[in-house]
Amino acid sequence: MYIYPDNLKARATLWLWQLKDIGIIGVCALLSILALTQAGFFVPIVFTAVYAFLTIRFEDTSILDFIRYACAFFFVGQQFFEWRYTG
């Protein structure tokens, strides 16, 4: 008997991140370290650390997902309300 997580529909995760996020964090960390050692510019490493923090997943939701949903609800998506009287 084999037990599969979520019937093979779950995204691949490693530790607290999805594999896509770990790849992005790894590439950004390498570029940030290169910028820090060659130019003494530390801002990219701060952005990498903030991205790594925002993409931590708990129960299949991250802080970055919540911010995206909130921006879509409040700023991007159209709110449509229809009022009518049914007497």
PyMOL Python script that loads the backbone (N, CA, C, O; Angstrom):
from pymol import cmd

cmd.read_pdbstr("""\
ATOM      1  N   MET A   1       0.839  -1.171   0.000  1.00  0.00           N
ATOM      2  CA  MET A   1       0.000   0.000   0.000  1.00  0.00           C
ATOM      3  C   MET A   1       0.890   1.241   0.000  1.00  0.00           C
ATOM      4  O   MET A   1       1.800   1.363   0.820  1.00  0.00           O
ATOM      5  N   TYR A   2       0.620   2.157  -0.925  1.00  0.00           N
ATOM      6  CA  TYR A   2       1.372   3.397  -1.029  1.00  0.00           C
ATOM      7  C   TYR A   2       0.501   4.554  -0.557  1.00  0.00           C
ATOM      8  O   TYR A   2      -0.691   4.609  -0.860  1.00  0.00           O
ATOM      9  N   ILE A   3       1.093   5.462   0.172  1.00  0.00           N
ATOM     10  CA  ILE A   3       0.365   6.642   0.647  1.00  0.00           C
ATOM     11  C   ILE A   3       0.975   7.857  -0.033  1.00  0.00           C
ATOM     12  O   ILE A   3       2.155   8.157   0.149  1.00  0.00           O
ATOM     13  N   TYR A   4       0.167   8.549  -0.813  1.00  0.00           N
ATOM     14  CA  TYR A   4       0.622   9.730  -1.524  1.00  0.00           C
ATOM     15  C   TYR A   4       0.065  10.979  -0.851  1.00  0.00           C
ATOM     16  O   TYR A   4      -1.073  10.967  -0.384  1.00  0.00           O
ATOM     17  N   PRO A   5       0.842  12.051  -0.794  1.00  0.00           N
ATOM     18  CA  PRO A   5       0.319  13.288  -0.199  1.00  0.00           C
ATOM     19  C   PRO A   5      -0.697  13.955  -1.117  1.00  0.00           C
ATOM     20  O   PRO A   5      -0.387  14.263  -2.268  1.00  0.00           O
ATOM     21  N   ASP A   6      -1.891  14.177  -0.621  1.00  0.00           N
ATOM     22  CA  ASP A   6      -2.957  14.892  -1.337  1.00  0.00           C
ATOM     23  C   ASP A   6      -3.211  14.332  -2.732  1.00  0.00           C
ATOM     24  O   ASP A   6      -3.465  15.091  -3.667  1.00  0.00           O
ATOM     25  N   ASN A   7      -3.146  13.034  -2.878  1.00  0.00           N
ATOM     26  CA  ASN A   7      -3.418  12.375  -4.165  1.00  0.00           C
ATOM     27  C   ASN A   7      -2.575  12.940  -5.306  1.00  0.00           C
ATOM     28  O   ASN A   7      -3.062  13.105  -6.424  1.00  0.00           O
ATOM     29  N   LEU A   8      -1.345  13.226  -5.023  1.00  0.00           N
ATOM     30  CA  LEU A   8      -0.374  13.758  -5.991  1.00  0.00           C
ATOM     31  C   LEU A   8      -0.764  15.114  -6.566  1.00  0.00           C
ATOM     32  O   LEU A   8      -0.278  15.484  -7.635  1.00  0.00           O
ATOM     33  N   LYS A   9      -1.617  15.856  -5.894  1.00  0.00           N
ATOM     34  CA  LYS A   9      -2.008  17.180  -6.366  1.00  0.00           C
ATOM     35  C   LYS A   9      -1.328  18.290  -5.578  1.00  0.00           C
ATOM     36  O   LYS A   9      -1.470  19.462  -5.927  1.00  0.00           O
ATOM     37  N   ALA A  10      -0.609  17.956  -4.543  1.00  0.00           N
ATOM     38  CA  ALA A  10       0.085  18.954  -3.740  1.00  0.00           C
ATOM     39  C   ALA A  10       1.349  19.400  -4.466  1.00  0.00           C
ATOM     40  O   ALA A  10       1.967  18.629  -5.200  1.00  0.00           O
ATOM     41  N   ARG A  11       1.713  20.636  -4.250  1.00  0.00           N
ATOM     42  CA  ARG A  11       2.944  21.146  -4.850  1.00  0.00           C
ATOM     43  C   ARG A  11       4.154  20.637  -4.078  1.00  0.00           C
ATOM     44  O   ARG A  11       4.081  20.369  -2.878  1.00  0.00           O
ATOM     45  N   ALA A  12       5.256  20.511  -4.787  1.00  0.00           N
ATOM     46  CA  ALA A  12       6.478  20.015  -4.156  1.00  0.00           C
ATOM     47  C   ALA A  12       7.033  21.062  -3.196  1.00  0.00           C
ATOM     48  O   ALA A  12       7.217  22.222  -3.565  1.00  0.00           O
ATOM     49  N   THR A  13       7.295  20.645  -1.975  1.00  0.00           N
ATOM     50  CA  THR A  13       7.825  21.559  -0.969  1.00  0.00           C
ATOM     51  C   THR A  13       9.088  20.978  -0.359  1.00  0.00           C
ATOM     52  O   THR A  13       9.288  19.763  -0.328  1.00  0.00           O
ATOM     53  N   LEU A  14       9.924  21.865   0.119  1.00  0.00           N
ATOM     54  CA  LEU A  14      11.140  21.488   0.821  1.00  0.00           C
ATOM     55  C   LEU A  14      11.252  22.426   2.009  1.00  0.00           C
ATOM     56  O   LEU A  14      11.292  23.644   1.836  1.00  0.00           O
ATOM     57  N   TRP A  15      11.303  21.880   3.196  1.00  0.00           N
ATOM     58  CA  TRP A  15      11.260  22.616   4.447  1.00  0.00           C
ATOM     59  C   TRP A  15       9.980  23.445   4.496  1.00  0.00           C
ATOM     60  O   TRP A  15       8.890  22.877   4.553  1.00  0.00           O
ATOM     61  N   LEU A  16      10.083  24.754   4.477  1.00  0.00           N
ATOM     62  CA  LEU A  16       8.888  25.599   4.579  1.00  0.00           C
ATOM     63  C   LEU A  16       8.559  26.327   3.286  1.00  0.00           C
ATOM     64  O   LEU A  16       7.674  27.182   3.276  1.00  0.00           O
ATOM     65  N   TRP A  17       9.250  26.011   2.193  1.00  0.00           N
ATOM     66  CA  TRP A  17       9.057  26.711   0.936  1.00  0.00           C
ATOM     67  C   TRP A  17       8.701  25.736  -0.173  1.00  0.00           C
ATOM     68  O   TRP A  17       9.003  24.546  -0.085  1.00  0.00           O
ATOM     69  N   GLN A  18       8.056  26.244  -1.218  1.00  0.00           N
ATOM     70  CA  GLN A  18       7.870  25.449  -2.424  1.00  0.00           C
ATOM     71  C   GLN A  18       9.198  25.432  -3.173  1.00  0.00           C
ATOM     72  O   GLN A  18      10.037  26.312  -2.978  1.00  0.00           O
ATOM     73  N   LEU A  19       9.385  24.442  -4.019  1.00  0.00           N
ATOM     74  CA  LEU A  19      10.664  24.313  -4.728  1.00  0.00           C
ATOM     75  C   LEU A  19      10.925  25.499  -5.655  1.00  0.00           C
ATOM     76  O   LEU A  19      12.075  25.897  -5.841  1.00  0.00           O
ATOM     77  N   LYS A  20       9.872  26.065  -6.233  1.00  0.00           N
ATOM     78  CA  LYS A  20      10.032  27.253  -7.078  1.00  0.00           C
ATOM     79  C   LYS A  20      10.612  28.408  -6.256  1.00  0.00           C
ATOM     80  O   LYS A  20      11.504  29.117  -6.720  1.00  0.00           O
ATOM     81  N   ASP A  21      10.104  28.591  -5.042  1.00  0.00           N
ATOM     82  CA  ASP A  21      10.585  29.664  -4.184  1.00  0.00           C
ATOM     83  C   ASP A  21      12.023  29.428  -3.734  1.00  0.00           C
ATOM     84  O   ASP A  21      12.806  30.373  -3.628  1.00  0.00           O
ATOM     85  N   ILE A  22      12.371  28.170  -3.468  1.00  0.00           N
ATOM     86  CA  ILE A  22      13.756  27.869  -3.080  1.00  0.00           C
ATOM     87  C   ILE A  22      14.709  28.177  -4.231  1.00  0.00           C
ATOM     88  O   ILE A  22      15.813  28.671  -4.004  1.00  0.00           O
ATOM     89  N   GLY A  23      14.291  27.891  -5.460  1.00  0.00           N
ATOM     90  CA  GLY A  23      15.126  28.233  -6.617  1.00  0.00           C
ATOM     91  C   GLY A  23      15.317  29.731  -6.757  1.00  0.00           C
ATOM     92  O   GLY A  23      16.429  30.200  -6.997  1.00  0.00           O
ATOM     93  N   ILE A  24      14.239  30.479  -6.608  1.00  0.00           N
ATOM     94  CA  ILE A  24      14.324  31.946  -6.701  1.00  0.00           C
ATOM     95  C   ILE A  24      15.185  32.499  -5.580  1.00  0.00           C
ATOM     96  O   ILE A  24      16.021  33.372  -5.815  1.00  0.00           O
ATOM     97  N   ILE A  25      14.993  32.000  -4.358  1.00  0.00           N
ATOM     98  CA  ILE A  25      15.789  32.469  -3.223  1.00  0.00           C
ATOM     99  C   ILE A  25      17.261  32.131  -3.431  1.00  0.00           C
ATOM    100  O   ILE A  25      18.126  32.951  -3.121  1.00  0.00           O
ATOM    101  N   GLY A  26      17.562  30.947  -3.947  1.00  0.00           N
ATOM    102  CA  GLY A  26      18.955  30.565  -4.184  1.00  0.00           C
ATOM    103  C   GLY A  26      19.644  31.439  -5.211  1.00  0.00           C
ATOM    104  O   GLY A  26      20.772  31.883  -4.996  1.00  0.00           O
ATOM    105  N   VAL A  27      18.972  31.691  -6.334  1.00  0.00           N
ATOM    106  CA  VAL A  27      19.564  32.549  -7.380  1.00  0.00           C
ATOM    107  C   VAL A  27      19.735  33.973  -6.864  1.00  0.00           C
ATOM    108  O   VAL A  27      20.774  34.597  -7.081  1.00  0.00           O
ATOM    109  N   CYS A  28      18.717  34.482  -6.184  1.00  0.00           N
ATOM    110  CA  CYS A  28      18.809  35.847  -5.644  1.00  0.00           C
ATOM    111  C   CYS A  28      19.887  35.943  -4.570  1.00  0.00           C
ATOM    112  O   CYS A  28      20.569  36.963  -4.474  1.00  0.00           O
ATOM    113  N   ALA A  29      20.050  34.898  -3.762  1.00  0.00           N
ATOM    114  CA  ALA A  29      21.088  34.914  -2.740  1.00  0.00           C
ATOM    115  C   ALA A  29      22.478  34.940  -3.381  1.00  0.00           C
ATOM    116  O   ALA A  29      23.360  35.661  -2.915  1.00  0.00           O
ATOM    117  N   LEU A  30      22.676  34.160  -4.446  1.00  0.00           N
ATOM    118  CA  LEU A  30      23.966  34.194  -5.131  1.00  0.00           C
ATOM    119  C   LEU A  30      24.259  35.569  -5.724  1.00  0.00           C
ATOM    120  O   LEU A  30      25.366  36.089  -5.585  1.00  0.00           O
ATOM    121  N   LEU A  31      23.260  36.154  -6.387  1.00  0.00           N
ATOM    122  CA  LEU A  31      23.453  37.488  -6.956  1.00  0.00           C
ATOM    123  C   LEU A  31      23.657  38.536  -5.865  1.00  0.00           C
ATOM    124  O   LEU A  31      24.436  39.472  -6.043  1.00  0.00           O
ATOM    125  N   SER A  32      22.966  38.386  -4.744  1.00  0.00           N
ATOM    126  CA  SER A  32      23.110  39.330  -3.636  1.00  0.00           C
ATOM    127  C   SER A  32      24.494  39.243  -3.009  1.00  0.00           C
ATOM    128  O   SER A  32      25.098  40.264  -2.681  1.00  0.00           O
ATOM    129  N   ILE A  33      24.991  38.030  -2.844  1.00  0.00           N
ATOM    130  CA  ILE A  33      26.336  37.861  -2.288  1.00  0.00           C
ATOM    131  C   ILE A  33      27.382  38.406  -3.245  1.00  0.00           C
ATOM    132  O   ILE A  33      28.371  39.002  -2.817  1.00  0.00           O
ATOM    133  N   LEU A  34      27.164  38.202  -4.546  1.00  0.00           N
ATOM    134  CA  LEU A  34      28.073  38.768  -5.539  1.00  0.00           C
ATOM    135  C   LEU A  34      28.068  40.293  -5.475  1.00  0.00           C
ATOM    136  O   LEU A  34      29.128  40.917  -5.523  1.00  0.00           O
ATOM    137  N   ALA A  35      26.890  40.895  -5.368  1.00  0.00           N
ATOM    138  CA  ALA A  35      26.799  42.354  -5.268  1.00  0.00           C
ATOM    139  C   ALA A  35      27.438  42.856  -3.980  1.00  0.00           C
ATOM    140  O   ALA A  35      28.065  43.915  -3.965  1.00  0.00           O
ATOM    141  N   LEU A  36      27.281  42.100  -2.902  1.00  0.00           N
ATOM    142  CA  LEU A  36      27.864  42.514  -1.630  1.00  0.00           C
ATOM    143  C   LEU A  36      29.382  42.440  -1.654  1.00  0.00           C
ATOM    144  O   LEU A  36      30.055  43.345  -1.160  1.00  0.00           O
ATOM    145  N   THR A  37      29.929  41.372  -2.221  1.00  0.00           N
ATOM    146  CA  THR A  37      31.386  41.212  -2.205  1.00  0.00           C
ATOM    147  C   THR A  37      32.084  42.102  -3.228  1.00  0.00           C
ATOM    148  O   THR A  37      33.184  42.590  -2.968  1.00  0.00           O
ATOM    149  N   GLN A  38      31.462  42.323  -4.390  1.00  0.00           N
ATOM    150  CA  GLN A  38      32.123  43.079  -5.440  1.00  0.00           C
ATOM    151  C   GLN A  38      31.890  44.589  -5.336  1.00  0.00           C
ATOM    152  O   GLN A  38      32.791  45.377  -5.622  1.00  0.00           O
ATOM    153  N   ALA A  39      30.688  44.990  -4.929  1.00  0.00           N
ATOM    154  CA  ALA A  39      30.364  46.418  -4.918  1.00  0.00           C
ATOM    155  C   ALA A  39      30.081  46.954  -3.520  1.00  0.00           C
ATOM    156  O   ALA A  39      29.954  48.165  -3.341  1.00  0.00           O
ATOM    157  N   GLY A  40      29.981  46.086  -2.543  1.00  0.00           N
ATOM    158  CA  GLY A  40      29.657  46.531  -1.197  1.00  0.00           C
ATOM    159  C   GLY A  40      28.208  47.001  -1.080  1.00  0.00           C
ATOM    160  O   GLY A  40      27.874  47.779  -0.186  1.00  0.00           O
ATOM    161  N   PHE A  41      27.366  46.536  -1.968  1.00  0.00           N
ATOM    162  CA  PHE A  41      25.959  46.934  -2.047  1.00  0.00           C
ATOM    163  C   PHE A  41      25.125  45.866  -1.359  1.00  0.00           C
ATOM    164  O   PHE A  41      25.016  44.747  -1.862  1.00  0.00           O
ATOM    165  N   PHE A  42      24.526  46.199  -0.200  1.00  0.00           N
ATOM    166  CA  PHE A  42      23.839  45.187   0.593  1.00  0.00           C
ATOM    167  C   PHE A  42      22.321  45.185   0.439  1.00  0.00           C
ATOM    168  O   PHE A  42      21.661  44.348   1.054  1.00  0.00           O
ATOM    169  N   VAL A  43      21.745  46.073  -0.342  1.00  0.00           N
ATOM    170  CA  VAL A  43      20.289  46.149  -0.491  1.00  0.00           C
ATOM    171  C   VAL A  43      19.703  44.871  -1.112  1.00  0.00           C
ATOM    172  O   VAL A  43      18.652  44.429  -0.649  1.00  0.00           O
ATOM    173  N   PRO A  44      20.317  44.251  -2.131  1.00  0.00           N
ATOM    174  CA  PRO A  44      19.722  43.021  -2.681  1.00  0.00           C
ATOM    175  C   PRO A  44      19.602  41.883  -1.670  1.00  0.00           C
ATOM    176  O   PRO A  44      18.661  41.093  -1.742  1.00  0.00           O
ATOM    177  N   ILE A  45      20.531  41.790  -0.741  1.00  0.00           N
ATOM    178  CA  ILE A  45      20.435  40.713   0.252  1.00  0.00           C
ATOM    179  C   ILE A  45      19.274  40.961   1.210  1.00  0.00           C
ATOM    180  O   ILE A  45      18.682  40.015   1.731  1.00  0.00           O
ATOM    181  N   VAL A  46      18.950  42.227   1.440  1.00  0.00           N
ATOM    182  CA  VAL A  46      17.789  42.550   2.270  1.00  0.00           C
ATOM    183  C   VAL A  46      16.508  42.147   1.548  1.00  0.00           C
ATOM    184  O   VAL A  46      15.614  41.555   2.153  1.00  0.00           O
ATOM    185  N   PHE A  47      16.413  42.468   0.247  1.00  0.00           N
ATOM    186  CA  PHE A  47      15.232  42.072  -0.528  1.00  0.00           C
ATOM    187  C   PHE A  47      15.095  40.550  -0.612  1.00  0.00           C
ATOM    188  O   PHE A  47      13.984  40.021  -0.576  1.00  0.00           O
ATOM    189  N   THR A  48      16.210  39.861  -0.722  1.00  0.00           N
ATOM    190  CA  THR A  48      16.177  38.398  -0.751  1.00  0.00           C
ATOM    191  C   THR A  48      15.675  37.841   0.568  1.00  0.00           C
ATOM    192  O   THR A  48      14.872  36.908   0.581  1.00  0.00           O
ATOM    193  N   ALA A  49      16.137  38.401   1.676  1.00  0.00           N
ATOM    194  CA  ALA A  49      15.686  37.946   2.992  1.00  0.00           C
ATOM    195  C   ALA A  49      14.197  38.241   3.203  1.00  0.00           C
ATOM    196  O   ALA A  49      13.482  37.422   3.780  1.00  0.00           O
ATOM    197  N   VAL A  50      13.732  39.392   2.743  1.00  0.00           N
ATOM    198  CA  VAL A  50      12.312  39.729   2.866  1.00  0.00           C
ATOM    199  C   VAL A  50      11.467  38.784   2.017  1.00  0.00           C
ATOM    200  O   VAL A  50      10.420  38.319   2.467  1.00  0.00           O
ATOM    201  N   TYR A  51      11.913  38.497   0.791  1.00  0.00           N
ATOM    202  CA  TYR A  51      11.191  37.549  -0.060  1.00  0.00           C
ATOM    203  C   TYR A  51      11.157  36.162   0.570  1.00  0.00           C
ATOM    204  O   TYR A  51      10.128  35.488   0.540  1.00  0.00           O
ATOM    205  N   ALA A  52      12.284  35.736   1.140  1.00  0.00           N
ATOM    206  CA  ALA A  52      12.332  34.422   1.784  1.00  0.00           C
ATOM    207  C   ALA A  52      11.371  34.368   2.967  1.00  0.00           C
ATOM    208  O   ALA A  52      10.732  33.340   3.192  1.00  0.00           O
ATOM    209  N   PHE A  53      11.259  35.454   3.724  1.00  0.00           N
ATOM    210  CA  PHE A  53      10.339  35.481   4.852  1.00  0.00           C
ATOM    211  C   PHE A  53       8.884  35.460   4.382  1.00  0.00           C
ATOM    212  O   PHE A  53       8.053  34.756   4.956  1.00  0.00           O
ATOM    213  N   LEU A  54       8.579  36.235   3.333  1.00  0.00           N
ATOM    214  CA  LEU A  54       7.198  36.340   2.873  1.00  0.00           C
ATOM    215  C   LEU A  54       6.696  35.070   2.192  1.00  0.00           C
ATOM    216  O   LEU A  54       5.486  34.859   2.105  1.00  0.00           O
ATOM    217  N   THR A  55       7.601  34.223   1.711  1.00  0.00           N
ATOM    218  CA  THR A  55       7.172  33.014   1.008  1.00  0.00           C
ATOM    219  C   THR A  55       7.187  31.763   1.885  1.00  0.00           C
ATOM    220  O   THR A  55       6.992  30.660   1.374  1.00  0.00           O
ATOM    221  N   ILE A  56       7.412  31.905   3.182  1.00  0.00           N
ATOM    222  CA  ILE A  56       7.310  30.754   4.086  1.00  0.00           C
ATOM    223  C   ILE A  56       5.868  30.276   4.077  1.00  0.00           C
ATOM    224  O   ILE A  56       4.943  31.078   4.202  1.00  0.00           O
ATOM    225  N   ARG A  57       5.675  28.979   3.931  1.00  0.00           N
ATOM    226  CA  ARG A  57       4.323  28.411   3.832  1.00  0.00           C
ATOM    227  C   ARG A  57       3.935  27.700   5.122  1.00  0.00           C
ATOM    228  O   ARG A  57       4.682  26.881   5.659  1.00  0.00           O
ATOM    229  N   PHE A  58       2.741  28.043   5.600  1.00  0.00           N
ATOM    230  CA  PHE A  58       2.107  27.329   6.696  1.00  0.00           C
ATOM    231  C   PHE A  58       0.721  26.943   6.223  1.00  0.00           C
ATOM    232  O   PHE A  58      -0.068  27.804   5.834  1.00  0.00           O
ATOM    233  N   GLU A  59       0.420  25.657   6.256  1.00  0.00           N
ATOM    234  CA  GLU A  59      -0.870  25.134   5.833  1.00  0.00           C
ATOM    235  C   GLU A  59      -1.243  25.605   4.427  1.00  0.00           C
ATOM    236  O   GLU A  59      -2.367  26.046   4.186  1.00  0.00           O
ATOM    237  N   ASP A  60      -0.286  25.504   3.505  1.00  0.00           N
ATOM    238  CA  ASP A  60      -0.457  25.799   2.086  1.00  0.00           C
ATOM    239  C   ASP A  60      -0.800  27.260   1.787  1.00  0.00           C
ATOM    240  O   ASP A  60      -1.371  27.545   0.734  1.00  0.00           O
ATOM    241  N   THR A  61      -0.470  28.183   2.677  1.00  0.00           N
ATOM    242  CA  THR A  61      -0.670  29.613   2.439  1.00  0.00           C
ATOM    243  C   THR A  61       0.553  30.360   2.951  1.00  0.00           C
ATOM    244  O   THR A  61       1.093  30.041   4.010  1.00  0.00           O
ATOM    245  N   SER A  62       0.979  31.354   2.187  1.00  0.00           N
ATOM    246  CA  SER A  62       2.104  32.173   2.612  1.00  0.00           C
ATOM    247  C   SER A  62       1.638  33.604   2.840  1.00  0.00           C
ATOM    248  O   SER A  62       0.530  33.975   2.455  1.00  0.00           O
ATOM    249  N   ILE A  63       2.480  34.390   3.459  1.00  0.00           N
ATOM    250  CA  ILE A  63       2.164  35.796   3.691  1.00  0.00           C
ATOM    251  C   ILE A  63       2.061  36.522   2.362  1.00  0.00           C
ATOM    252  O   ILE A  63       1.211  37.397   2.200  1.00  0.00           O
ATOM    253  N   LEU A  64       2.907  36.174   1.418  1.00  0.00           N
ATOM    254  CA  LEU A  64       2.877  36.801   0.100  1.00  0.00           C
ATOM    255  C   LEU A  64       1.567  36.505  -0.627  1.00  0.00           C
ATOM    256  O   LEU A  64       1.028  37.383  -1.300  1.00  0.00           O
ATOM    257  N   ASP A  65       1.048  35.291  -0.503  1.00  0.00           N
ATOM    258  CA  ASP A  65      -0.258  34.964  -1.081  1.00  0.00           C
ATOM    259  C   ASP A  65      -1.358  35.811  -0.463  1.00  0.00           C
ATOM    260  O   ASP A  65      -2.229  36.318  -1.171  1.00  0.00           O
ATOM    261  N   PHE A  66      -1.321  35.968   0.869  1.00  0.00           N
ATOM    262  CA  PHE A  66      -2.322  36.772   1.544  1.00  0.00           C
ATOM    263  C   PHE A  66      -2.269  38.223   1.077  1.00  0.00           C
ATOM    264  O   PHE A  66      -3.313  38.841   0.870  1.00  0.00           O
ATOM    265  N   ILE A  67      -1.063  38.776   0.907  1.00  0.00           N
ATOM    266  CA  ILE A  67      -0.924  40.157   0.417  1.00  0.00           C
ATOM    267  C   ILE A  67      -1.458  40.272  -1.003  1.00  0.00           C
ATOM    268  O   ILE A  67      -2.121  41.254  -1.334  1.00  0.00           O
ATOM    269  N   ARG A  68      -1.178  39.283  -1.845  1.00  0.00           N
ATOM    270  CA  ARG A  68      -1.704  39.301  -3.214  1.00  0.00           C
ATOM    271  C   ARG A  68      -3.224  39.254  -3.228  1.00  0.00           C
ATOM    272  O   ARG A  68      -3.859  40.001  -3.972  1.00  0.00           O
ATOM    273  N   TYR A  69      -3.814  38.386  -2.415  1.00  0.00           N
ATOM    274  CA  TYR A  69      -5.275  38.283  -2.357  1.00  0.00           C
ATOM    275  C   TYR A  69      -5.889  39.579  -1.844  1.00  0.00           C
ATOM    276  O   TYR A  69      -6.917  40.023  -2.356  1.00  0.00           O
ATOM    277  N   ALA A  70      -5.272  40.186  -0.843  1.00  0.00           N
ATOM    278  CA  ALA A  70      -5.803  41.430  -0.288  1.00  0.00           C
ATOM    279  C   ALA A  70      -5.723  42.566  -1.309  1.00  0.00           C
ATOM    280  O   ALA A  70      -6.665  43.348  -1.434  1.00  0.00           O
ATOM    281  N   CYS A  71      -4.604  42.667  -2.044  1.00  0.00           N
ATOM    282  CA  CYS A  71      -4.480  43.706  -3.078  1.00  0.00           C
ATOM    283  C   CYS A  71      -5.480  43.477  -4.203  1.00  0.00           C
ATOM    284  O   CYS A  71      -6.067  44.430  -4.717  1.00  0.00           O
ATOM    285  N   ALA A  72      -5.675  42.241  -4.583  1.00  0.00           N
ATOM    286  CA  ALA A  72      -6.648  41.940  -5.634  1.00  0.00           C
ATOM    287  C   ALA A  72      -8.054  42.286  -5.176  1.00  0.00           C
ATOM    288  O   ALA A  72      -8.854  42.778  -5.972  1.00  0.00           O
ATOM    289  N   PHE A  73      -8.372  42.041  -3.918  1.00  0.00           N
ATOM    290  CA  PHE A  73      -9.709  42.317  -3.423  1.00  0.00           C
ATOM    291  C   PHE A  73      -9.957  43.815  -3.262  1.00  0.00           C
ATOM    292  O   PHE A  73     -11.015  44.312  -3.650  1.00  0.00           O
ATOM    293  N   PHE A  74      -8.985  44.545  -2.688  1.00  0.00           N
ATOM    294  CA  PHE A  74      -9.205  45.949  -2.374  1.00  0.00           C
ATOM    295  C   PHE A  74      -8.871  46.903  -3.519  1.00  0.00           C
ATOM    296  O   PHE A  74      -9.522  47.939  -3.650  1.00  0.00           O
ATOM    297  N   PHE A  75      -7.881  46.590  -4.349  1.00  0.00           N
ATOM    298  CA  PHE A  75      -7.410  47.560  -5.332  1.00  0.00           C
ATOM    299  C   PHE A  75      -7.640  47.155  -6.780  1.00  0.00           C
ATOM    300  O   PHE A  75      -8.026  47.999  -7.590  1.00  0.00           O
ATOM    301  N   VAL A  76      -7.419  45.908  -7.130  1.00  0.00           N
ATOM    302  CA  VAL A  76      -7.430  45.489  -8.529  1.00  0.00           C
ATOM    303  C   VAL A  76      -8.798  45.001  -8.974  1.00  0.00           C
ATOM    304  O   VAL A  76      -9.309  45.431 -10.007  1.00  0.00           O
ATOM    305  N   GLY A  77      -9.389  44.107  -8.199  1.00  0.00           N
ATOM    306  CA  GLY A  77     -10.658  43.510  -8.591  1.00  0.00           C
ATOM    307  C   GLY A  77     -11.827  44.455  -8.416  1.00  0.00           C
ATOM    308  O   GLY A  77     -11.879  45.226  -7.458  1.00  0.00           O
ATOM    309  N   GLN A  78     -12.759  44.389  -9.343  1.00  0.00           N
ATOM    310  CA  GLN A  78     -13.932  45.237  -9.277  1.00  0.00           C
ATOM    311  C   GLN A  78     -14.942  44.646  -8.302  1.00  0.00           C
ATOM    312  O   GLN A  78     -15.268  43.460  -8.369  1.00  0.00           O
ATOM    313  N   GLN A  79     -15.426  45.477  -7.408  1.00  0.00           N
ATOM    314  CA  GLN A  79     -16.465  45.066  -6.481  1.00  0.00           C
ATOM    315  C   GLN A  79     -17.808  45.433  -7.093  1.00  0.00           C
ATOM    316  O   GLN A  79     -18.027  46.587  -7.461  1.00  0.00           O
ATOM    317  N   PHE A  80     -18.696  44.480  -7.204  1.00  0.00           N
ATOM    318  CA  PHE A  80     -19.989  44.709  -7.833  1.00  0.00           C
ATOM    319  C   PHE A  80     -21.094  44.375  -6.834  1.00  0.00           C
ATOM    320  O   PHE A  80     -21.206  43.246  -6.357  1.00  0.00           O
ATOM    321  N   PHE A  81     -21.889  45.369  -6.536  1.00  0.00           N
ATOM    322  CA  PHE A  81     -23.009  45.188  -5.633  1.00  0.00           C
ATOM    323  C   PHE A  81     -24.281  45.568  -6.366  1.00  0.00           C
ATOM    324  O   PHE A  81     -24.334  46.584  -7.059  1.00  0.00           O
ATOM    325  N   GLU A  82     -25.289  44.755  -6.208  1.00  0.00           N
ATOM    326  CA  GLU A  82     -26.564  45.040  -6.869  1.00  0.00           C
ATOM    327  C   GLU A  82     -27.640  45.084  -5.781  1.00  0.00           C
ATOM    328  O   GLU A  82     -27.868  44.115  -5.056  1.00  0.00           O
ATOM    329  N   TRP A  83     -28.283  46.236  -5.698  1.00  0.00           N
ATOM    330  CA  TRP A  83     -29.326  46.430  -4.697  1.00  0.00           C
ATOM    331  C   TRP A  83     -30.672  46.446  -5.414  1.00  0.00           C
ATOM    332  O   TRP A  83     -30.856  47.147  -6.410  1.00  0.00           O
ATOM    333  N   ARG A  84     -31.588  45.674  -4.897  1.00  0.00           N
ATOM    334  CA  ARG A  84     -32.942  45.755  -5.441  1.00  0.00           C
ATOM    335  C   ARG A  84     -33.943  45.432  -4.344  1.00  0.00           C
ATOM    336  O   ARG A  84     -33.667  44.703  -3.390  1.00  0.00           O
ATOM    337  N   TYR A  85     -35.066  45.987  -4.524  1.00  0.00           N
ATOM    338  CA  TYR A  85     -36.147  45.797  -3.552  1.00  0.00           C
ATOM    339  C   TYR A  85     -37.100  44.728  -4.077  1.00  0.00           C
ATOM    340  O   TYR A  85     -37.627  44.828  -5.185  1.00  0.00           O
ATOM    341  N   THR A  86     -37.302  43.718  -3.265  1.00  0.00           N
ATOM    342  CA  THR A  86     -38.278  42.694  -3.649  1.00  0.00           C
ATOM    343  C   THR A  86     -39.407  42.750  -2.625  1.00  0.00           C
ATOM    344  O   THR A  86     -39.263  42.314  -1.483  1.00  0.00           O
ATOM    345  N   GLY A  87     -40.486  43.277  -3.051  1.00  0.00           N
ATOM    346  CA  GLY A  87     -41.589  43.504  -2.120  1.00  0.00           C
ATOM    347  C   GLY A  87     -42.679  42.565  -2.170  1.00  0.00           C
ATOM    348  O   GLY A  87     -43.641  42.696  -1.414  1.00  0.00           O
TER     349      GLY A  87
END
""", "prot")
cmd.dss("prot")
cmd.show_as("cartoon", "prot")
cmd.util.cbc("prot")
cmd.orient("prot")
